[in-house]
Amino acid sequence: MATTKNENSVSSALVPVKFSRLTRRGVLLGLSLAQLITLAIGILSIVGALYAGGGILLAYTAPIWVIAAALTWIPIAGRPAVEWLPVACWWLWRTTVGQLLYRRRIVAPRPVGTLALPGDQARLREYTDPETGAGIIHDPTTATLTVVCEVTHPAFVLLDPGEQERRVTSWGRVLATVCRSGRIATLQVLERTLPDSGTGLAEWWEAHGTADDTWASQTYAELIDRAGPAGERHATTLSLALDMNASARQIRTAGGGLRGAAAVLRQEMNTLTAALRSADLSPSGWLTPGQIAVILRSAFDPAIAATLERHGQLGQSLATAGPVAVNESWSRIRTDSAHHAVLWVSEWPRSLVYPGFLSPVLLSTGIQRSFSLLCTPLRSDQAARDIRKKKVEHISDRAQRAKIGQIEDAAQTAEYHDVLQQEADLTAGHGVLRYTGLIAVSAPTVEELDAGVAAIEQAAIQASCETRLLVGQQAAAFTAAALPLCRRI
């Protein structure tokens, strides 16, 4: 969890910042609820055997309390073994019922207004805002409406420190605006690398070229038309998800139903657009259903991305934007023309860093990847309750450790100081958000994918971040990391 930047702090020099630590404090004495349950099972088996006669009964129950102790304290990939049980059981169930494979049914028609996406994304519905023409994605299960806006901006790392600090402060105002509403479920920032389709060259020729019947003109136009992708470019989108449950009163006032919800969402869209422009960002307008379809198709089928961009009339239907085939394995996922792997930013920098600390990851070349930052704003009252709860838990754990003579380590002290800093920021009027960082790496072959994942992991180390491969849940992680739909895992 991190707080937005002070709106009134303006400096000509870059100010380093520090992220709150990912809390590792358990329910009791550092043990999580799952660890306490397995430990209790082991203790009850021992106590029951002793009361029933001990000796041979204790030996008979040994497999129970030995396994319970192993699940409680033996770590696997940095996590207690018991915390892997839900992931493993869910994976085995999906393997048994055949949910790791997806094949689109070409002959059978789909219901009108649905998205051709695999898994639980099949429940998403398409709706077009009658006033702005923006494409709205409706999730009836989570009761959210999502819109997407493409944003252009100058290269941050090339700006002077004073301008960088001013833009960071302006971006803090944008986040504070999102927090104040209380009706926003998620704000997603998606930064993707795409093959350069050559449309810039074609647009230059259309604006400055001489299109006549001469041999030189025809040859030049034909050469530009046949030019393939060269290099890569970066594209940034902002996705805004409206919480329909939190906005129920406003939706009823606006007429109810999807039309009323779209009217409420339109107010949030206008507010965010004004905030982005005040932050010197250039929103290019809210994307239409056809433009969203191109993004979805390009994520599942990267080989067709350049063609879709060059020929603007192709792939403009959300009903056909999904993949034709999906194969999910334990550590990766394969779609139409690429293999993908998703990394989770499990630890943000623990020391002071400057705002451009993610440049090694975002500016990595030769790797096709998508970086998704999911921001979940908390209402002031909810954030205050959460902070008070954490304070009470920290103080209670400290008292319990003092009773049994356990020494408090530096990590626990740092987490408590983070909670106090969040409380001070909230009292000062700042917003509180929870950040989730996901990185989806794509490649045409498994070997290239492994090399790309290794390169991104090394770049994350240079950015003072810690990443972990989201094994056993790659399909859900890919939709959250590579698609601008404000999905969660």
Secondary structure by P-SEA (a helix, b strand, c coil): ccccccccccccbbbbbbbbccccccccccccaaaaaaaaaaaaaaaaaaaaccaaaaaaaaaaaaaaaaaccccccccccccaaaaaaaaaaaaaacccbbbbbccccccccccccccccccbbbbbcccccbbbbbbcccbbbbbbbbbbbcccccccaaaaaaaaaaaaaaaaaaaaaccccbbbbbbbbbcccaaaaaaaaaacccccccaaaaaaaaaaaaccccccbbbbbbbbbbccccaaaaaaaacccaaaaaaaaaaaaaaaaaaaaaacccccccccaaaaaaaaaaaacccaaaaaaaccccccccccccccbbbbcccccccccbbbbbbbcccccccccccccccccccccccbbbbbbbbbbbcaaaaaaaaaaaaaaaaaaaaaaaaacccccaaaaaaaaaaaaaaaaaaabbbbbbbbbbbbbbcccaaaaaaaaaaaaaaaaaacbbbbbbcccaaaaaaaccccccccc
